[in-house]
């Protein structure tokens, strides 16, 4: 069994990005600029945005954080998005999800200029991704593809099971693994209501678990020699930790790992790659790589 080290891989990629940025600046270009909009004080969102700001520093980017209290109106937030759309100094930006219930997340996403949508959530980017056109690919699926590539894991012709059907991970992951220029695999999408779920998972050469249930994937769902990618990051209570919680993946790591050829841990697997891929998308935005 080989552990897939997302933390080390992400560090290497950020160093590559920083080198490219310094070359751009030396040649007279400007640093890519990422803005993040944060509403309220959700603990998870605060941590994610803090890590994104830190990653910008490591990559040599300029970053801006725009904060609103939880009672911000939908129209105020949409006005902020429109201002960022028009700001020529901002190459890409994100609105950190989730948003308070009185704000339509979909309306906010659709208001973002797709050419600055480095999260890859806008319907234009989702549609272009689905038919294989250049675009911003959402960070978690992109990070998983990069891990598979950098670890030399063969995906072409393999049977891949994606466990989960969310718009952010499950659906785009399945589409990318299916496409010839990416995974080139035979893909099955399963979820909590799928029939014969254990048998479907057990047939997978590559199992990508993104269902959001701690320890859901057990040893009897994984065949010997499978590659297992764990996308889950659920906070579960843990009195032994100072924070009072620990992060748990969707995979019962302790009992599954010995069956795998490769497995990603939680934390330290897919998570660091997600922020790293946002940095790659921001670099592409700064270079006007997809939308000149």
C-alpha atoms as one frame of an Amber mdcrd trajectory, in Angstrom:
protein
   0.000   0.000   0.000   1.289   3.456  -0.908  -0.036   6.575   0.761  -0.976
   9.416  -1.595   0.565  12.492   0.007  -1.524  15.462  -1.080   0.279  17.844
   1.249   3.698  17.189  -0.284   2.310  17.207  -3.820   0.527  20.516  -3.234
   3.713  22.055  -1.813   5.634  21.030  -4.929   2.974  22.499  -7.231   2.830
  25.780  -5.302   6.616  26.061  -5.645   6.238  25.541  -9.404   3.549  28.233
  -9.545   5.698  30.673  -7.528   8.569  30.159  -9.954   6.323  30.888 -12.933
   4.889  33.992 -11.262   8.363  35.398 -10.638   9.185  34.827 -14.317   5.994
  36.691 -15.292   6.873  39.620 -13.012  10.487  39.702 -14.246   9.174  39.904
 -17.805   7.109  42.977 -16.903   3.804  41.260 -16.129   1.785  41.660 -12.972
   1.072  39.207 -10.216  -2.199  37.247 -10.515  -4.830  38.677  -8.157  -7.365
  36.475  -6.357 -10.227  37.957  -4.331 -12.328  36.016  -1.826 -15.714  37.035
  -0.455 -16.584  35.688   2.991 -20.026  36.040   4.569 -20.441  35.485   8.310
 -18.119  33.638  10.668 -18.591  29.935   9.937 -15.593  28.097  11.408 -14.973
  25.894   8.390 -15.265  28.798   5.946 -12.926  30.938   8.052 -10.311  28.163
   7.955 -10.675  27.601   4.212 -10.346  31.286   3.382  -7.369  31.698   5.734
  -5.645  28.789   3.950  -6.437  30.294   0.553  -4.902  33.635   1.560  -1.799
  31.806   2.836  -1.568  29.831  -0.426  -1.695  33.090  -2.405   1.300  34.343
  -0.446   3.206  31.115  -1.104   2.464  31.366  -4.839   3.413  35.041  -5.088
  -0.151  36.171  -5.840  -1.882  39.297  -4.709  -4.964  38.535  -2.618  -7.946
  40.501  -1.322 -10.472  39.413   1.293 -13.927  41.021   1.273 -15.932  40.384
   4.463 -19.646  40.721   5.155 -21.686  39.954   8.247 -24.272  37.176   8.064
 -27.140  39.668   7.774 -25.873  41.079   4.460 -28.711  41.270   1.959 -28.680
  39.255  -1.231 -28.630  42.419  -3.320 -25.631  43.825  -1.395 -23.723  40.622
  -2.047 -24.706  40.592  -5.724 -23.516  44.206  -6.016 -20.150  43.111  -4.603
 -19.938  40.339  -7.192 -20.742  42.810  -9.982 -18.011  45.178  -8.753 -15.458
  42.361  -8.778 -16.615  41.394 -12.275 -15.802  44.934 -13.461 -12.526  45.323
 -11.549  -9.745  44.879 -14.099  -7.152  44.409 -11.363  -8.895  41.208 -10.133
  -8.118  38.167 -12.283 -10.350  35.713 -10.462 -12.523  35.549  -7.365 -14.548
  33.198  -5.239 -17.578  33.585  -3.002 -17.038  31.157  -0.126 -19.884  28.677
   0.314 -22.116  27.934   2.142 -24.032  31.208   2.280 -26.782  32.131   4.757
 -30.192  30.648   3.867 -31.702  34.005   2.825 -29.206  34.248  -0.056 -29.562
  32.152  -3.226 -26.201  30.464  -3.798 -27.161  29.671  -7.386 -28.041  33.304
  -8.132 -24.678  34.400  -6.723 -22.792  31.792  -8.767 -24.597  32.769 -11.970
 -23.827  36.466 -11.379 -20.072  35.807 -11.298 -18.371  36.509 -14.628 -17.493
  33.003 -15.861 -14.132  34.341 -17.061 -13.250  35.091 -13.411 -14.966  32.013
 -11.936 -11.842  30.253 -10.666 -14.005  27.929  -8.528 -15.400  26.492 -11.777
 -19.020  26.566 -10.542 -20.603  28.836 -13.171 -22.882  26.969 -15.634 -20.696
  28.118 -18.544 -17.595  26.511 -17.016 -19.545  23.404 -15.984 -20.917  23.064
 -19.522 -17.545  23.611 -21.191 -15.985  21.050 -18.858 -18.688  18.512 -19.733
 -17.897  18.690 -23.455 -14.138  18.924 -23.056 -13.552  22.608 -23.852 -10.901
  24.697 -22.052 -12.294  26.135 -18.815 -11.841  26.420 -15.086 -12.407  22.956
 -13.613 -13.667  22.867 -10.034 -10.760  22.461  -7.676 -11.454  19.138  -5.939
 -11.941  17.012  -9.092  -8.987  18.773 -10.705  -6.858  18.030  -7.650  -7.781
  14.345  -7.730  -6.820  14.104 -11.408  -3.488  15.755 -10.626  -2.790  13.310
  -7.779  -3.542  10.331 -10.033  -1.272  11.774 -12.737   1.642  12.615 -10.454
   1.548   9.197  -8.799   1.565   7.504 -12.207  -1.727   5.722 -11.553  -3.108
   4.324 -14.791  -6.749   5.272 -15.316  -7.295   4.528 -19.010  -9.612   1.554
 -19.455  -9.982   1.052 -15.697 -13.293   0.727 -13.897 -13.885   3.785 -11.746
 -16.681   4.125  -9.209 -17.554   7.620  -7.990 -19.456   7.437  -4.733 -21.511
  10.636  -4.513 -23.334  12.865  -7.006 -22.822  16.442  -5.800 -22.418  19.282
  -8.278 -19.073  20.222  -6.743 -17.354  16.804  -6.698 -19.338  13.736  -7.761
 -20.781  14.868 -11.092 -17.704  16.679 -12.468 -15.422  13.886 -11.211 -17.436
  11.276 -13.102 -17.448  13.365 -16.286 -13.705  13.981 -16.152 -12.843  10.357
 -15.433 -14.954   9.398 -18.446 -13.348  11.840 -20.878 -10.616  10.590 -23.168
  -8.242  13.483 -22.440  -8.507  12.997 -18.666  -9.407   9.690 -17.026 -10.433
   7.658 -20.094 -12.032   5.211 -17.654 -15.285   3.258 -17.497 -17.286   5.157
 -14.881 -20.141   4.226 -12.567 -21.753   6.797 -10.282 -23.207   5.452  -7.036
 -24.905   7.066  -4.061 -26.539   6.094  -0.792 -29.668   4.801  -2.551 -27.877
   2.727  -5.191 -28.803  -0.938  -5.325 -26.035  -3.487  -4.827 -23.792  -0.701
  -3.587 -21.143  -2.952  -2.047 -20.888  -5.050  -5.211 -20.541  -1.921  -7.383
 -17.770  -0.530  -5.183 -16.018  -3.894  -4.950 -15.752  -3.996  -8.758 -13.831
  -0.703  -8.874 -10.175  -0.435  -9.824 -10.418   3.191  -8.682 -12.901   4.165
  -5.968 -13.499   7.867  -5.324 -15.529   8.394  -2.155 -17.316  11.745  -1.954
 -20.518  10.954  -0.104 -19.996  12.980   3.073 -20.495  10.149   5.568 -17.620
   9.372   7.945 -16.294   5.817   7.592 -18.962   4.881   5.038 -16.593   2.839
   2.855 -15.689  -0.331   4.717 -13.176  -3.074   3.895 -15.826  -5.353   2.375
 -16.556  -2.652  -0.237 -12.988  -2.531  -1.588 -11.281  -5.119  -3.741  -7.656
  -6.041  -3.244  -5.295  -3.742  -5.109  -7.823  -0.941  -5.636  -6.906   2.744
  -5.666  -9.035   4.599  -3.090  -9.392   8.383  -3.081 -11.119   9.760   0.014
 -12.758  13.160  -0.511 -14.669  13.243   2.786 -13.868  15.901   5.390 -16.473
  15.700   8.141 -15.859  17.152  11.601 -16.562  14.513  14.243 -16.390  15.086
  18.015 -13.092  14.105  19.651 -12.606  15.042  23.295  -8.888  14.204  23.083
  -8.271  17.094  20.657  -7.836  20.690  21.736 -10.338  21.751  19.084 -12.865
  19.207  20.347 -13.128  17.565  16.940 -11.143  15.750  14.277 -11.554  15.431
  10.530 -12.912  12.110   9.318 -12.942  10.831   5.758 -15.603   8.780   4.009
 -13.335   5.726   4.177 -12.675   3.491   7.190  -8.963   4.066   6.650  -7.701
   1.774   9.396  -9.398  -1.304   7.942  -9.364  -0.396   4.246  -5.756   0.746
   3.727  -4.205  -2.733   3.778  -6.358  -3.769   0.803  -5.280  -0.875  -1.422
  -2.461  -0.309  -3.862  -2.836   3.450  -3.231  -4.990   5.375  -0.771  -5.349
   9.044   0.139  -5.580   9.917   3.853  -7.773  12.433   5.652  -6.398  14.918
   6.443  -3.414  15.392   4.122  -4.796  13.855   0.938  -7.274  15.591  -1.333
  -7.764  18.646   0.927  -4.415  20.398   0.293  -4.799  19.743  -3.442  -8.139
  21.535  -3.570  -6.644  24.879  -2.516  -3.614  24.237  -4.712  -5.843  23.753
  -7.784  -7.582  27.047  -7.015  -4.114  28.582  -7.255  -3.558  26.911 -10.647
  -6.900  28.266 -11.867  -5.922  31.743 -10.640  -2.607  31.493 -12.482  -4.523
  30.562 -15.642  -6.833  33.536 -15.069  -3.856  35.863 -14.682  -2.400  34.557
 -17.937  -5.831  34.753 -19.665  -5.216  31.127 -20.596  -8.833  30.106 -21.235
 -10.641  33.377 -21.819  -8.298  35.911 -23.423
